[in-house]
């Protein structure tokens, strides 16, 4: 039996879905702005071009591997999670580790061709996370069933963008939907539904670091001018990795209580 609070949550999720669909249908195609590849920090250190933008991806690789080890090295001491959807946690942390590799590769030689390998693992991590949140807060069955469709949608959105760019008619709208709809609905889920597996604060911290990362990305050059040594984009890499590390520790803390 759904509570009144949960019913309001479902209504808001449906409204967010309708809003996202209308925005998609009534917007023109969005090609990749080539200026996106022009990061403010292009310094080379120890023979690595764009060194800090490359090396700042190491935290993604580290927290991804740490997450995989935490969940799958000793299953009898696994953190308290939705066991029926364990694959989603694997996808989240594997995707995170691959972001560290793919984003590093992209930043060595920034272009639309290398950006594909940055965005593909990002969709894995993002869709894995959304499946987890649905499982923990709404329904284990629905969260598990959504994982494969979510992954397919995420991969399709990147490959569609890459294909249209190669044809000179680049369209980022599908990729935008894949990111925008979860960002709209995750706060709703956290506010209107309750998890019996993990402290909700871990997800709020992760969401906050993601939003902050987007701000640092947007003000890349301005932050670089102020800080001199490091740019906004490099900090953008570190923040979500920190948020995931905190979330991982929340899983462990729940296990030990």
N, C-alpha and C positions, 0 to 999 in steps of 0.2 A: 504493500500500500504506500503510494507516494505521498509525502507530506506536501502541505501547501507551498512551502519554501521550494521544494524540488520542482513542483509544477511551474512556479514562476521561472525557475532556472531553465526548464525545457522551453518555455515560451520565448525567453530571451535568446536561447540558442537558435531556435527556428527563425526568429527575427534577424539575427546576425547572418544566418544562411541566406535568407531572402535578400538582405541588403548586399551581401557579397555577390550574389548571383546577378542582381540588377546592375551593380557597379561594373561587373564583367561584361554584361550584355550591351550596356549603353556606353562603353568606353571604346575608343579606337585602339588598334594594336600599339604596343609600346616596344620599340626597338631598344636594344642595349645602347646606352650613351657611351660612346668611345672614350669620353673624358673620364669615365669611371676608373680606367686603368692608369690614370695619371696621378699616382700617389705622391704626397709631398716629400716623403723620406725615400731617397734613392741611393743612400750611401752604401758603399761596398766595404765589408769587413771580412778579413781572412778569406778573401777570394769569393765571397758570397754576395752577389748583387742584391740590392734591396734587403740588406741583411736583417734588419730588425723586424721588418714585415714577414720575413721568412722564419726567423728564429722564434718569434713570439707565438708561433703555432705549436711549439713543443709542449706547452701545458695541455693542449687538446689531446695530443698523443699520450701524454703521461696519465691524464685522468681517465682516458678511454681504456688503457691497459689496466689501470688500477681497478676500474669498475668491473672489467671482465674477470680479473683475478678474484675480486671480492665475491662475485656471484657464482663462479664456475670452478674455482680451484678446490673448494671443499663444500659440496652441496649440503652436507649435514649442518654446516654453520653459516648457511646463506642468510643474508639480511631478511627481515620480515617484509615480504612483498607478496604480490599476487602470483602465486606459484602456477596457476593455470595459464598465465600469459607470460611465462618466463622468457619466451622468445623475444618479446618486445624490449625487455631490459638488455638482452644480448644485442639487439639491433641498435638500441640507443648508444651503448658504450662502444660497440664496434664502429658504428657510424662516427662517433666522436673521435676515436683513434684515427679513422681514415680522413676525417677533416684535417687533422694535423698534418697528414701526408699530402692530401690533395691541395690544401690551401698553401702549403709550403711550395709545392710544385708550381702553382699558379703565380705566386709572388716572385719566383725566380724569373719568369718570363711572362709578365701580365699581358693577356690577350683574350679575345673571346674563345679561342680554341682551348687554352689552358683553364679558363674559368669554368668550363664544363666539369673538370675534375675537382674543383672546389665545391661546386653546387650539388653535385650528385651525392656525396656523403653527407652533406648538410641536410638533404631531404630525408636520408635514412635516419639520422639522429632525431630530426624534428618529428617525423611520422611515428617513430618508435616511442618518443616521449608522449605524443598525443594519445596513442593507443594505451599507454600506461595510465595516463590520467583518467581516461574514460573507464578503464578497468577498475582503478582504485576508488573512484568517486561516484560512478554511475552504475556500471554493470560489468562484471567480469566477463560474461559471455559476449556482450556487445564489444567490449574493448578488444577481446581476442579475435572476434570475427572481423573487426575493422582493420586489423594490422596489415593484412595482405593488400586490400583495396587502397589503403592509405599509402603504402609503399609504391604500389603501381602508379597511383596518381602523382606522387612526388617525382618518381623517375620519369614518367611521361612529361611532366611539366618542364623538366630540364632538357630532355631530348627534343621536345617540340620547339623550345626556344632555340636550341642549337641548330636544329634543322632549318627553321625559318631564317635565322641569321645567315646561314650558309647560302640561302636563296635570295638574300638581300631584302627580306621582308620580316625582319626580326620581330618577335612578339613575346613579351614577358608576362602577359596577362595571366596565363595559367600558373606560372611560377609565383606570381604575386598572390593569387588566390590560395595556393598551398601554404603560404606563410601568413597571409592576412587573416583567414578564417580562424585558424587556431589561436592567433594572438587576440582576436576579438572574444573568443569563447572560453579560453582557459581561465581568465579571471572570473567569468560567470560560474564555471564549474567549481572553482575553489571557494567562491562565496556562497553558493546555493546548495552544494552537496558536501557530504562528509566522507572522509576516508578512514577506514579502520586499520590501515596498514602503515601509514607514514605521517609524520608531522607535516601539516599543511605549510608551515613556515619555510620548509625547504624549497617548495615549488614557488612560493612568493619571492624568495631570494633569487632563484634562477630566472624568473620572469623579470625581476628588477635589473639583474645584470644584463639580460638580453636588451631591454629597452635602453639602458645606459650605453651599451655597446653600439647601438644604432646611432645614438647621439655623438659618441666619439668618432664613429665612422663619418658622419655627416660633417663634423667640424675638424676633419683630419688636419688640414693645413693650419688652421687657426691655433689648434692645440700645439702643433709642432713649433709654431712661431713663439709660443709662450714657454714651452718646456725645453725647446732647443734640441735636446738629446733624443727624445722619443716623440713619435707622431700619434695622432688620435687613432689611426688605423691599427697600429701595433697594440695599443691599449685595448682596442676593440676585440682583439683576439683573446686577450688574457681574461677579460671580464666574464664571458659565458663559461669558460673553462673553470674559473673560480666558483661560479654558481653551481656547476655540475659537481664539483668536488664537495661543496657544502651539502648538496642534496644527497650525495653518496654517503656522507657521514651521518646525515639524518636517518638514512636507512639503517645504518649500523647502530646508531644510538637507540633506535626503536627496538632493535634486536636485543640490546643489552639491558633493557629496562624490565 
